Amino acid sequence: MNDSRSNSVPKRVRAGGLEALKRKLWRALLTSENLLDSDDPQVRLRAVHATSQAAGVYRSIYETADLEARLSALEEAAKRKRTT
């Protein structure tokens, strides 16, 4: 059976926000953390690498989200000050 969808270009997925990305990375960190206990040394080695990579990205995203929240708060404060 020839499914016409199998050869089509996939639909573009709407870009998610930082919070969605943080949740996905957190899940990835939890998954890789569980693999650190594997009996297979190659799986453990890959889990260490994945954990360290995801942790670095998670930290960057966390910092970016924090800066965005601070900037929004400052912009709101400046907006309120202008209207008073």
matplotlib code that plots the C-alpha trace (Angstrom):
import matplotlib.pyplot as plt

x = [0.0, 1.4, 0.6, 0.9, 1.7, 4.9, 6.6, 5.3, 7.1, 6.2, 4.1, 6.0, 5.5, 4.9, 7.9, 7.6, 8.6, 11.3, 9.1, 8.2, 11.9, 12.8, 10.3, 11.6, 15.2, 14.3, 12.7, 15.8, 17.9, 15.8, 16.0, 19.8, 20.1, 18.3, 20.7, 23.7, 22.9, 23.0, 25.0, 26.4, 29.5, 28.9, 25.3, 26.7, 29.3, 26.8, 24.4, 27.2, 27.8, 24.1, 23.6, 26.4, 25.3, 21.7, 22.6, 24.6, 21.8, 19.2, 21.3, 21.5, 17.7, 17.0, 19.2, 17.6, 14.1, 15.1, 16.5, 13.4, 11.2, 13.3, 13.3, 9.5, 9.2, 11.4, 9.5, 6.2, 7.6, 8.8, 5.4, 3.6, 6.0, 5.3, 1.6, 1.7]
y = [0.0, 3.4, 6.1, 9.5, 11.0, 9.0, 10.9, 14.3, 17.1, 17.1, 20.0, 22.7, 22.6, 26.0, 27.1, 26.6, 29.0, 28.8, 27.2, 24.3, 23.9, 23.9, 21.1, 19.0, 19.4, 18.5, 15.3, 14.6, 15.2, 12.8, 10.1, 10.4, 10.4, 7.0, 5.6, 6.5, 3.3, 1.0, -2.2, -1.3, 0.9, 2.4, 3.4, 5.0, 6.9, 8.2, 9.1, 11.1, 13.0, 13.6, 14.7, 17.2, 18.6, 18.9, 20.4, 23.2, 24.0, 23.9, 26.4, 28.7, 28.6, 29.0, 32.1, 33.5, 32.9, 34.7, 37.7, 37.9, 38.0, 40.7, 42.7, 42.4, 43.6, 46.6, 47.5, 47.3, 49.5, 52.1, 52.0, 52.6, 55.4, 57.2, 57.1, 58.6]
z = [0.0, -1.0, 1.6, -0.1, 3.3, 3.7, 0.9, 1.7, 3.4, 7.1, 8.4, 10.1, 13.8, 15.5, 17.4, 21.1, 23.8, 26.3, 28.9, 26.5, 25.7, 29.4, 30.0, 27.1, 28.2, 31.8, 30.6, 28.5, 31.6, 33.7, 30.9, 30.6, 34.4, 34.5, 31.9, 34.1, 36.0, 33.0, 33.1, 29.6, 29.9, 26.4, 27.5, 30.7, 28.7, 26.2, 29.1, 30.8, 27.6, 26.9, 30.5, 30.4, 27.1, 28.1, 31.4, 29.7, 27.3, 30.2, 32.2, 29.2, 28.6, 32.3, 32.4, 29.2, 30.6, 33.8, 31.9, 29.8, 32.9, 34.5, 31.3, 31.1, 34.7, 34.0, 30.8, 32.8, 35.6, 33.0, 31.3, 34.6, 35.5, 32.1, 32.7, 36.2]

ax = plt.figure().add_subplot(projection="3d")
ax.plot(x, y, z, "-o")
ax.set_aspect("equal")
plt.show()
